[in-house]
């Protein structure tokens, strides 16, 4: 017999957080289990979320800088 389960992993460090049998967990279930999440991503801790957010903001800043919108020295 084949059983389906959903594995929730941290989107920053890749660690497996939890397994859910049969049904995909919704935001309420994730919140109840202590998982930090946004609308599209899940994180194992506040530290992983903060690191992901920092890296995302650094990438956005670098992209703006490369396109000449910030610190244009001309």
SVG drawing of the C-alpha trace seen along z (x, -y; Angstrom):
<svg xmlns="http://www.w3.org/2000/svg" viewBox="-5 -62 37 64">
<polyline fill="none" stroke="black" stroke-width="0.4" points="0.0,0.0 1.2,-3.5 1.0,-6.2 1.5,-9.9 3.1,-12.2 4.4,-15.8 7.8,-16.7 8.3,-20.3 11.9,-21.5 13.5,-24.8 14.0,-27.0 17.2,-28.4 19.2,-25.6 17.4,-22.6 16.8,-20.8 13.7,-18.6 11.2,-20.2 8.3,-17.7 6.3,-15.1 2.6,-15.3 0.7,-12.2 -2.0,-12.2 -2.8,-16.0 -0.8,-19.1 -0.5,-21.3 -2.0,-24.8 -0.7,-27.9 -2.6,-27.3 -1.1,-23.8 2.4,-25.1 2.0,-28.0 0.7,-25.6 3.8,-23.3 6.1,-26.3 7.3,-26.7 8.1,-30.3 6.6,-30.9 5.8,-33.5 3.2,-33.1 5.5,-30.9 8.4,-29.8 9.0,-27.9 11.8,-28.2 12.9,-26.0 13.7,-29.0 13.6,-32.8 17.4,-32.7 17.0,-31.0 14.3,-33.5 16.5,-36.5 19.4,-35.1 17.3,-34.5 15.8,-38.0 19.3,-39.5 20.6,-37.7 17.5,-38.6 18.0,-42.3 21.7,-42.2 20.9,-40.7 18.3,-43.4 20.8,-46.1 23.6,-44.6 21.2,-44.4 20.2,-48.1 23.9,-49.0 24.9,-47.1 22.1,-48.8 23.4,-52.2 20.5,-53.3 22.4,-53.6 25.9,-55.2 26.2,-56.3 29.6,-58.0 29.2,-59.9"/>
</svg>
